[in-house]
Amino acid sequence: MSTPSENRAPRIVLAGAVNSSRLTFEALLRHKAPLLGVLGLSPEPGRRASGYVDLVELAGSEGVPAVHFENINDTSVAQQVAEWDPEVLMVVGLSQMVRQPLLDAPRRACVGYHPTALPRGRGRAPIAWLTLDGTDGTDATDGTNGTDGAATFFVMTPEADAGGVLVQEPFEVPGGAYAADVVAVQSEAITRALDRWLPRMLEGWWDPVPQDENLATWNGRRGPADGWIDWSRSAEEILGIVRTASKPHPGAYTYSGGEKLVVWRASLETDWPIRGAVGRVLVDDEHRGLLVQAGDGLIWLSEFEGPTRPGVGSRLGFVVENELAKLSGRVAELEKRLEQLAEGQRDESVRPAA
């Protein structure tokens, strides 16, 4: 069992960009931690972060010194941390990898955050993957019930999400959860984790538990394009994409008449004895939305936005062969016009002078 270190209240600097960063900031204040300063992602790059929070503005309202940054690994950031001279640098809610020399800037360690039960689920887009895994009530990795959600604070190393675990608070992804639902239960777990761990750290306890590399799994990057709806897939698969890409993410999307249609919410239809061509809008209901034929099954698009509302009979998405045929026709027309222009120029060049 570890014992408290001589330094009973390590001085802390916090860096972050989203709601989990805000919750950590509030917990540090609540536990009267010696918070030396805050590093907040600048608003311009922050617009690309889902659920952006301006920590500098938040810190200013509490009288805590704070500065903006665009790249956490800029030399100016390491210099600012060195000037504050903390024992611990907490980097919470930031997708940028922290590298040397910033990892070496605090006297004791950098502390990171990840919303999975490390060593499982290391890597990118954890909220999206937790949402996707939870849409069918099973863990996509081993088929067991539930998903590996946990508010985990750990010691940062050059390898992503691989350092010793300081505290881990599990949370359950609700059945049929949307991304915002996962963010909500994660937020509650963050608060529980910090309220359990911060008092111990502020008393001087420092006892990170090494991760078992034999149990490690990784998730790859997800981006806006992963929200594209392929109507040939089953209604259940499409519903999973809608839930995963929903707010605070950019949304699932399809096309209607060449215009982008963003889908925020959907539900399955299992009782209506109706069918249609894949991607076709079959029903427009004032309360339930648009009923669309998937590759297998029917799905209601209950919340969506676009320039115009698709009508019954509209086909969502693109028929590749049709679009290629249209494009081929346009290319042929352009080639013909270019030939006509070239022929006109040749006629002009051989015309005798007046």
Buried (B, 14 or more C-beta within 10 A) or exposed (E): EEEEBEEEEBBBBBBBBBBBBBBBBBBBEEBEBEBBBBBBBBEEBBEEBBBBBBBBEBBBEEEBBBBBBEEBBEEEBBEBBBEBEBBBBBBBBBBBBBEEEBBEBBEBBBBBBBBBBBBBBBBBBBBBBBBBBBBBBBBBBEEEEBBBBBBBBBBBBEEBBBBBBBBBBBBEBEEBBBBBBBBBBBBEBBBBBBBEBBEBBBEBBBEBEEBEEEEBBEBEEBEEEBBEBBBEBBBBBBBBBBBBBBBBBBBBBBBBEEEEBBBBBBBBBEEEEEEBEBBBBBBBEEEEBBBBBBBEBBBBBBBBEBEEBBEEEBBBBBEEEEEEEEEEEEEEEEEEEEEEEEEEEEEEEEEEEE
